[in-house]
């Protein structure tokens, strides 16, 4: 299993989760855990995914997720689990 952490932040709108999860499904990326909250109209989501069977390379799906975020008005950031853990240990 190869995990990545995907964060989505921005103004709340209908369909954010659906659009992100549709992309993940089409890329054969499995959602392991997902948490989302809305605070004063702002959407925040953190998703842990398994990318072991992804049909694209990390840089490709990371860039495509970022582009998808721009299209739907949110910021999407994807990090490999090992980098995420090391960043948050400091």
N, C-alpha and C positions, 0 to 999 in steps of 0.2 A: 504494500500500500504506500502510495506517495501522496502526501497531503499538501494542500495549499489553503491559505486563509484569504478569503475575499471579503472586502468591506465595501459597503455602498452607503453614501451619505449625500443628502440633498433635500430639497423641498419636497414634501410628500405629494404624491400623485397616484392616481389609479394605475395599476398594472406593473409597477416597478418589480415586484417579486416575480410575477409571471414572465416578464420579458427576460430577466436575468436567468431564471430557472429553465426557460425554454432554450436559451443559448447553451446553457450547461448540458442539458439533455441532448441537444443536437451535436454536441462535441464529445459525447460519451463521458462526461465528467459527472461523478456521482456525489450528490449532496449527502454528507454524513451528519451534519448538525447545522441548524439555522436558528438565529435569534434576531428579532427585529423589534424596534420600538419607535414610537413617534413622540417627540417632545416639542410642544408649541409649534406644530406644523412641520417639523423637520424630521425626515425619515433617516433611520440609522439601522443598518443590517450587518451582521457578521456571520459568515458562512464558512464552515470547514468542509472541504471537498476532497475526494479521492481522485487524483488525476492519472493513476497508473495506466488506465486504458484509454486515455484521451486520444482523439484522432488527430490532434495538432500538437505542435511543440509548445513549450511553456511561453516563449516570447510571443508566439502568434496569438494564442488565446488570451494572454495578458493584454496585448495591444488591442485585440478585438473587443474585449470587455471594456477597456477604457473608452474606445470609440462608441460602443453601445451606450455607455454612461453619458457621454456628451450628447448623443442623440435624444436621450430621454430626460436630460436635465439633472443628472446626478454625477457624483464622482465615484468611479469604481476603481479599486486598487486590489491587485492580486500579488500575494507574496508566497514564496515557498515556505513550508512550515519551519524548516531549520533556520532560515533567515529571520522569520518572525520571532521565534523563540530566543535567538541570540540578541536581537534588538531589544527585547523586553527584559533581558537579564541584567543589562547595564544599569 
